[in-house]
Each structure stands twice: as structure tokens, then as C-alpha cells.
Amino acid sequence: MEDVFIRYRDKKIPFEVPRTWKLMTFAAFEDRAEERDVEALTKRVLKAPVRSAPLRDRISPSDTVAVLIEDQTRSSPKKSILKALLEELDEARIPMENISVIVALGTHRELTPGELEAVYGEDAVRSYSFFNHSCYAPDLVPVARLKTGTPVKINRRVHEATFKMGIGSIFPHPMNGFGGGGKILFPGVADFDSILEHHLKYSFRGGSELGKLGGNPFYEEVCAVAGAAGLDFIINSVLDHNDHLYELLCGDPVEAHLAGTHVCKRIISLKFQKQADLTVISTFPYTEGPQIMKPLAPASMITKEGGVVILVADCTVPLPDPYLEACERFRLKYARNLREGVLGLFGNNRRIIEEGSPELNMSLAQALLAQHKFKVILVSEDIPRDTAERLGFAFAEDLNQAFAMSAAFFPNPEVHIVPSGGVILPVL
């Protein structure tokens, strides 16, 4: 037996590997003890950006500055980065009234006043103008077109600013290859219709996949729209396997992001000899209902078709009932070929959840595509058995029960164990 662990509720939960398993990969990374002084690091990198002059040389007191910043669903040290950035802007003599901080929500829900203070800092929120972006706002401004011809409209405050910069984070993304870069603008501060069409057109097909940028049409269109809209500068955190800051880069929205993805690949890529019969994977660091499906992307890369995935899920925000209802309807209609059903709908610019956001539809598509390829056994203290079964997943109360269930399919399986499923980039 070999002692291994899985990440759950931000803890390492140890367990013993059954004697009948052939453990091929335990995908754990070495923890980094070093604590980063984020504010000092931010000020240092602002003086040495990637493919850009230092920030101080690019702005003047007459500028109006829009700071696009990611929301609470991302765990970068955005509060400290923003604090250092605002101090830098103050030292550059940018008047406070010339600075707007726009939470780049895309189609996510808006933050409450209390959440704004908790996420970005009480002093910052009370001293500067903060705005939740709304993808339904009536005054969004057209700035570009998708390749289909559909106009892309963005937040008016962002459009009217003379200097546009974004604070985001870099980690594996199942469609864009990696988070960060131009995503802070599109979909971050764009309109609902263009976000939806972009997601439906490119997701789960044609090179739009985890860890891939070259030949990825999803990513290419994000870059094109961000460039057309005039995104000037980014500050991006590279997050490690613990979802903690590893490195910080800033500068040109494309080149700085590309440099950050190289760092990301170096620290969270792991070679897998071949696909396994059984993969045990956690949803860490994702805890919101729709987000917990994202680790099914790396799981699908490293698990054989017809194999088993044990998904260990910490879920602090439940899946909405329309999500579950849509899943049940879809599974009844397309039971023989879930993948064909998903790609057929998306190819015709239609949603699985008819009134649902792009985020919910992408999440549900991941759940359906996973169960098309393999059997999913969900282990969670937060998600009840009934919910798991409505999703089409089997349910286990704990790991040992899940192991026993998997043995019915593979008594002597070849196995991969992935403790942190949301922050790994498999290489086969």
C-alpha cells in the first residue's frame, strides 16, 4: 500500500491505495514554503513589464484609468495587487476621480457592497469608484465583431477610459487554454449575446482545449476582441497547485500573458504515461457548483474511454435547480449519444439550459461530455445523492465506498490520483 492524499475543504485528506490497484501516477507537486510580499512584488514588476514600457511611462495625470479586475471566483491576491497598483497610480499623480475599478463579471452575479469590501479592501472601495459590470447594461458600446459578424459591446466606462488595464490570473482553462490575458475584457466586461455566441461556437471542438493556445479559436477571438477594444496593460498572477501566487507578470496583454503561461506550464504540467482505467481527482480549488465540473477536463485527458472517474467535490454553492432539470431532460433525449447532442446544440447556437448563462451551459456540457466518455462517481459531503443521480453520476458517501463501486468495473485497475484537479495540466 502507498499513502496518498486528495485535496478537500482546503485540506490534504490521506487514504490508502487498495492492494488491487496499480498506481501509475500520484500527481502531487512539491509545496513552496516561500511567502511572497505581493505589494512589493507588484511594484517591482510594474517597473519591468513584458514587452511594454514601465507603467509610469505610459500614463499621465490627464488619463482616465479603467482597472478591470477579476471577481471572487478567482483566488489570486487581487486585494494586495490592487492596493499596490492604486499607490503606483497615486504616485504618478493620477487623480482619484480619474480612476474606476470595474469588476469584470462577464455573466457572473454582481458583488454586494460587503463582498466588494471583503474582496478588494475596505479602504480601496471607500476611496475609489467601484462598479459591477453588467452584461445587460443598456449603454454598452460596440467595439468589435466576432468572426460570425455579431457585434461585441463592452462596458461604457471601460470604453471611454484613455488607459485600460486588467488584473487577472493564469491557470489552466478548459476552453481558452489558460485563464488571464484578454479574458479580463472579453468576456469580462462584454455583452451577454456576444459572450454566449463565442462560447457556443468554439467550446469543446476545434482546438479549444485545456492548456492549448496555438490553433485555439476560442483564445484567438478573445485576443482579437481585447486588442480591438484597446486593452493596454495587464497584471496577471500565475497560480500554483495550491492555488497560491507563484509569480506575477505584467505588460502587453498578449505577450505578458504568453510569458505567464510558460511559467504556469512549467510548475503544474505533469507527464502521464498513458490513460488509466480509474482516475481519482478532486475539484480543488473550485467550490462553486457550476465550477466543480472544470476538473473533468483534465480527467478526460488521462482516463480511458469506458473508464471510471471518482470526482471528490467540495461544493459551497449548490447547483441551481434549472441546471439539474435541464440535465435530466437532456439525458432523456440524448441518452444514446450525449456528446453528439451537446455539440449539435452548440453548433446551432442553442443552449442546453435555454435561459441559462454561458457559464452554466459550459459547466453542464462538461458534466454531460464526461459521462458520455466514462462513469463518474461523485464523492461529496455537500452534494446529496439525489443531486448526483440527477446529474447522471453515481454517488458514494466516502472514498472507500467509491473504491468498492469502481471495483465492479475494474477489479485490478491502472490508476491515476490527482489531488488538485483544477490546477493541473496533464501531458500524455
C-alpha positions in Angstrom: 0.0 0.0 0.0 1.1 3.6 -0.6 -0.2 6.6 1.4 -1.5 9.3 -0.8 -4.0 12.1 -0.4 -6.7 14.1 -2.1 -7.5 17.9 -1.6 -10.8 18.5 0.1 -12.0 21.6 2.1 -8.5 23.1 1.6 -7.0 20.1 3.5 -5.0 17.1 2.4 -7.1 14.0 3.1 -4.9 10.9 3.3 -6.0 7.5 2.2 -4.5 4.1 1.5 -4.2 2.8 -2.0 -6.1 -0.6 -2.3 -3.8 -3.6 -2.8 -5.5 -4.5 -6.1 -4.6 -1.1 -7.7 -1.6 -0.5 -10.0 -0.9 3.1 -9.2 0.7 4.7 -12.3 0.6 8.4 -11.2 0.2 10.3 -7.9 0.1 13.8 -9.3 1.3 15.7 -6.3 3.7 18.7 -6.6 6.2 19.9 -4.1 4.9 22.7 -1.9 6.6 26.0 -1.9 7.4 27.4 1.5 8.3 30.9 0.4 5.7 33.6 1.1 5.5 36.4 -1.4 5.3 40.1 -0.4 2.6 40.7 -3.0 2.6 44.5 -2.8 6.4 44.8 -3.1 6.4 42.3 -6.0 3.6 44.2 -7.8 5.6 47.5 -7.6 8.7 45.7 -8.8 7.1 44.1 -11.8 5.4 47.4 -12.8 8.8 48.8 -13.4 9.9 45.9 -15.6 6.9 44.8 -17.7 6.9 42.3 -20.6 7.0 44.0 -24.0 5.9 47.3 -22.6 7.4 50.5 -21.1 7.1 50.7 -17.3 3.6 51.7 -16.3 4.7 55.2 -15.0 6.0 55.9 -18.5 2.7 55.1 -20.1 0.3 57.1 -18.1 -0.1 60.8 -17.3 -2.2 62.9 -14.9 -4.7 63.7 -17.7 -5.5 60.0 -18.2 -8.7 58.4 -17.1 -7.9 54.9 -16.0 -10.2 51.8 -16.0 -8.9 49.0 -13.9 -10.7 45.8 -14.9 -10.4 43.2 -12.0 -11.5 39.6 -11.7 -14.2 38.6 -9.2 -14.3 36.5 -6.1 -14.4 33.2 -8.0 -10.6 33.6 -8.6 -8.2 33.2 -5.7 -5.4 35.5 -6.8 -4.1 38.0 -4.2 -6.1 40.7 -6.0 -6.6 42.9 -2.9 -2.8 43.3 -2.4 -2.2 43.8 -6.1 -4.9 46.4 -6.4 -3.6 48.2 -3.3 -0.1 48.4 -4.8 -1.4 49.5 -8.2 -3.5 52.3 -6.7 -0.5 53.5 -4.8 1.5 53.5 -8.0 -1.2 55.5 -9.8 -1.3 58.0 -6.9 2.5 58.4 -7.2 2.0 59.0 -10.9 -0.4 61.8 -9.9 -3.5 60.3 -11.5 -6.4 61.9 -9.7 -8.5 59.5 -7.7 -11.6 60.7 -9.5 -10.0 59.7 -12.8 -9.8 56.0 -11.7 -12.6 53.5 -12.0 -12.4 49.9 -10.8 -14.7 47.7 -12.8 -15.4 44.1 -11.6 -15.1 42.1 -14.7 -18.0 39.7 -14.0 -18.7 38.5 -17.6 -22.1 36.8 -16.9 -21.4 36.1 -13.2 -23.5 37.7 -10.5 -22.7 41.1 -9.1 -20.9 41.5 -5.8 -22.7 43.1 -2.8 -21.2 46.1 -1.1 -20.0 43.9 1.7 -18.3 41.5 -0.8 -16.6 44.3 -2.6 -15.0 45.4 0.7 -14.0 41.9 1.6 -12.5 41.0 -1.8 -10.8 44.3 -2.7 -10.3 46.0 0.7 -12.4 48.4 2.7 -10.1 51.4 2.2 -10.0 50.9 -1.6 -13.7 50.5 -2.0 -14.5 53.6 0.1 -11.8 55.8 -1.5 -12.3 54.9 -5.2 -15.2 54.3 -7.6 -16.1 50.6 -7.9 -18.6 49.2 -10.4 -20.0 45.8 -11.0 -20.1 45.2 -14.8 -23.5 44.2 -16.1 -23.6 42.2 -19.4 -27.2 43.5 -19.8 -26.5 47.2 -19.3 -28.3 49.4 -21.9 -25.3 51.7 -22.6 -22.8 49.1 -23.7 -20.6 50.3 -26.6 -19.9 48.3 -29.8 -16.1 47.9 -30.2 -15.6 44.8 -32.4 -17.3 41.9 -34.2 -17.0 38.2 -33.8 -16.0 36.2 -36.9 -19.6 35.4 -37.3 -20.4 39.2 -37.7 -22.1 39.5 -34.3 -21.1 42.8 -32.6 -19.3 42.8 -29.3 -20.2 45.5 -26.9 -18.3 46.5 -23.8 -18.8 48.5 -20.6 -19.1 52.2 -21.4 -16.7 53.3 -18.5 -14.1 50.9 -19.9 -14.6 52.1 -23.5 -14.3 55.8 -22.5 -11.2 55.4 -20.4 -8.0 56.6 -22.0 -6.0 53.8 -20.4 -7.4 50.3 -19.9 -5.7 47.7 -17.7 -6.7 44.3 -16.3 -5.9 42.3 -13.1 -6.4 38.6 -13.7 -4.8 35.2 -13.1 -3.3 32.4 -15.1 -4.3 28.8 -14.6 -5.5 26.0 -16.9 -8.8 26.8 -18.6 -10.8 24.1 -20.4 -11.7 26.3 -23.5 -9.3 29.3 -23.6 -6.2 27.1 -22.8 -5.4 29.3 -19.8 -7.2 32.0 -17.8 -5.8 35.5 -17.7 -4.8 37.9 -20.5 -7.5 39.4 -22.7 -10.3 37.4 -20.9 -10.5 40.2 -18.4 -12.0 42.3 -21.2 -13.8 39.6 -23.2 -15.8 38.1 -21.8 -15.1 40.1 -18.6 -16.8 43.4 -19.5 -18.7 42.4 -22.6 -22.4 41.9 -23.5 -24.3 38.7 -22.9 -25.1 37.9 -26.5 -21.6 38.0 -27.8 -20.3 36.1 -24.8 -22.9 33.4 -25.4 -22.3 33.1 -29.1 -18.5 32.9 -28.6 -18.8 30.2 -26.0 -21.3 28.1 -28.0 -19.3 28.4 -31.3 -15.9 27.3 -30.0 -16.3 25.3 -26.9 -15.3 21.6 -26.9 -14.2 21.5 -30.5 -11.6 22.6 -33.0 -8.6 23.1 -30.7 -10.3 24.9 -27.9 -9.0 22.9 -25.0 -7.1 22.8 -21.8 -3.6 24.2 -21.9 -3.6 25.0 -25.6 -3.1 28.4 -27.2 -1.8 27.8 -30.7 -4.6 27.0 -33.1 -7.2 27.6 -30.4 -10.0 29.7 -32.0 -11.6 30.4 -28.6 -8.4 32.1 -27.3 -7.7 33.8 -30.7 -11.0 35.5 -30.7 -10.5 36.7 -27.1 -7.2 38.2 -28.1 -8.7 39.9 -31.2 -11.6 41.5 -29.3 -9.4 42.7 -26.4 -7.0 44.2 -28.9 -9.8 45.9 -30.8 -11.3 47.3 -27.6 -7.9 48.8 -26.6 -6.8 46.8 -23.6 -3.5 48.5 -22.8 -1.9 46.6 -20.0 -2.4 43.5 -17.7 -1.2 42.3 -14.3 -1.5 38.6 -14.1 -0.9 36.2 -11.2 0.4 32.7 -12.0 -1.2 30.3 -9.5 0.4 27.1 -8.3 -1.1 23.7 -7.4 -2.2 25.1 -4.1 -4.0 28.0 -5.9 -1.4 30.3 -4.3 0.6 33.0 -6.0 3.7 31.7 -7.7 4.7 34.5 -9.9 3.4 37.9 -11.1 3.8 39.3 -14.6 2.6 42.5 -16.2 2.8 44.3 -19.5 1.5 43.7 -23.0 -1.9 41.9 -22.8 -0.8 39.2 -25.3 3.0 38.9 -24.6 2.8 39.1 -20.8 0.1 36.5 -20.7 2.1 34.2 -23.0 5.1 34.6 -20.7 2.9 33.7 -17.8 1.5 30.6 -19.4 5.1 29.4 -19.9 5.6 29.7 -16.2 2.3 28.0 -15.5 3.1 25.1 -17.7 6.5 24.7 -16.0 5.1 24.5 -12.5 1.8 22.5 -13.0 2.4 20.3 -16.0 2.8 16.6 -15.3 3.6 13.7 -17.6 1.2 10.7 -17.6 2.5 7.5 -19.1 -0.9 6.6 -20.6 -4.6 6.8 -19.9 -5.9 5.0 -16.8 -8.8 2.6 -16.1 -9.5 4.7 -13.0 -8.8 8.3 -12.1 -9.3 9.8 -8.6 -9.5 13.6 -8.9 -10.6 16.4 -6.7 -12.3 19.6 -7.7 -9.9 21.7 -5.7 -9.7 24.7 -5.8 -13.2 25.0 -7.2 -16.1 25.1 -4.7 -19.0 26.8 -6.6 -21.5 24.3 -8.1 -21.0 25.1 -11.8 -17.2 25.5 -11.4 -16.7 22.0 -9.9 -17.1 20.4 -13.4 -13.9 22.0 -14.7 -11.6 19.3 -13.4 -13.4 16.8 -15.6 -11.4 18.3 -18.4 -8.0 17.0 -17.2 -9.8 13.8 -16.1 -11.0 13.2 -19.6 -7.4 13.6 -20.9 -6.0 10.9 -18.6 -8.9 8.4 -18.4 -9.7 5.7 -20.9 -13.0 5.8 -22.7 -15.2 3.5 -20.7 -13.1 4.1 -17.6 -14.2 5.4 -14.2 -13.6 8.8 -12.6 -14.0 9.3 -8.9 -14.7 13.1 -8.5 -14.2 14.4 -5.0 -16.1 17.6 -4.7 -16.1 20.4 -2.1 -19.2 22.4 -3.1 -20.0 25.5 -1.0 -22.5 26.9 -3.5 -25.2 24.4 -4.7 -26.1 23.7 -8.3 -29.3 25.6 -9.2 -32.4 23.6 -9.9 -32.8 24.7 -13.5 -29.3 23.2 -14.1 -30.4 19.9 -12.8 -33.8 19.9 -14.6 -32.0 20.7 -17.9 -29.6 17.9 -17.3 -32.4 15.4 -16.7 -34.2 16.5 -19.8 -31.1 16.4 -22.0 -30.1 12.9 -20.7 -33.5 11.5 -21.5 -33.5 12.9 -25.0 -29.9 12.1 -26.0 -29.2 9.1 -23.8 -27.5 7.2 -26.7 -25.1 9.9 -27.6 -24.6 12.8 -25.2 -21.6 14.1 -27.0 -23.5 14.4 -30.3 -26.3 16.1 -28.5 -24.1 18.7 -26.9 -22.1 19.6 -30.0 -25.2 19.6 -32.1 -27.0 22.1 -30.0 -23.9 24.4 -29.6 -23.2 24.1 -33.3 -26.7 25.6 -33.9 -26.2 28.4 -31.4 -28.6 26.8 -29.0 -28.3 26.2 -25.2 -28.8 23.1 -23.1 -30.2 25.4 -20.3 -32.4 27.6 -22.5 -32.4 30.7 -20.3 -29.1 29.8 -18.7 -25.8 31.8 -18.8 -22.8 30.7 -20.9 -21.1 29.7 -17.6 -23.9 27.3 -16.6 -24.2 25.8 -20.1 -20.4 25.2 -20.4 -20.5 23.6 -17.0 -23.4 21.3 -17.8 -21.8 20.4 -21.1 -18.6 19.3 -19.3 -20.7 17.1 -17.0 -22.5 15.5 -19.9 -19.4 15.0 -22.1 -17.7 13.3 -19.1 -20.4 10.8 -18.6 -20.5 10.1 -22.3 -16.9 9.0 -22.1 -16.7 7.4 -18.7 -18.6 6.6 -15.5 -18.4 9.3 -12.9 -18.7 8.5 -9.2 -19.2 11.7 -7.1 -17.9 11.8 -3.5 -19.1 14.9 -1.6 -20.4 15.9 1.9 -22.1 18.8 0.3 -24.0 17.3 -2.7 -26.8 14.8 -1.8 -27.2 11.5 -3.6 -30.4 12.7 -5.4 -28.5 15.6 -7.0 -25.7 13.4 -8.1 -28.1 11.0 -9.7 -30.0 13.8 -11.4 -26.6 14.8 -13.0 -26.2 11.2 -14.2 -23.4 10.5 -11.8 -23.2 7.6 -9.3 -22.8 8.7 -5.6 -20.6 7.5 -2.9 -20.6 8.6 0.7 -16.9 8.3 1.1 -13.7 7.3 -0.8 -13.8 3.7 0.4 -17.4 3.2 -0.9 -16.3 4.8 -4.2 -13.4 2.4 -4.4 -15.7 -0.6 -3.8 -18.1 0.7 -6.5 -15.3 1.1 -9.0 -14.1 -2.4 -8.4 -17.3 -3.7 -10.1 -15.9 -2.2 -13.3 -12.2 -2.7 -12.9 -11.1 -5.2 -10.2 -7.4 -4.6 -10.8 -7.3 -1.1 -12.3 -4.4 1.0 -13.5 -4.9 4.3 -11.6 -4.1 8.0 -11.6 -4.6 10.1 -8.5 -4.8 13.9 -8.9 -5.1 15.7 -5.6 -5.7 19.2 -7.1 -7.8 18.7 -10.2 -8.4 22.4 -11.0 -4.7 23.3 -11.2 -3.0 20.6 -13.2 -2.0 20.4 -16.9 -1.7 16.7 -18.0 0.9 15.9 -20.6 0.5 12.4 -22.3 
